[in-house]
């Protein structure tokens, strides 16, 4: 699957989850895909559904994107979420739904 097709599929899955009532998304992986998805959610007025952005790279932690600060996995473990959006693998995006806190 090409990167654009994978991104489109991920975006559609995220929007489906939001329509299903999922309201607390966490993005895992501060990549160009994450930034693009956050920009689209912002343009649709849905950025408030994102609880945070998590990345294991200490060089990315502390950076800001769309008023969200990239945090460590340890800090991310304290975030309430019902959907974890894996954006760390540019070609293997995944969407996990889990009820947490």
C-alpha positions, 0 to 999 in steps of 0.5 A: 500500500502506498503512503498516501493510500495508507494515510487516507485509510488511517484518516477514515478510520480515525473519523469513523471512530470519532463518529462512533463516539470515541472522544479521547484520541492519543497519537503515538509517533510525532511524524509528518503523518501525525502533523498532517492528521492533526491539521485535518482534525483541526480544520474540521473542528475536531482537534479537541478530541486529541488528548495528546501526542506521544513519542519515544524520541527524546529529541521530539519530546517537548516540541509543540504541534497544534497547541499539543506538546509531544510527551514521553510514553511515561507521561502518556500513560497518564492520559485518558484515551479510548483510541490510540492512533499509531502514526510512528510507522510511515507505512504501517499505520494502526488504530487501536481502540482500548478503554483506559481510565 
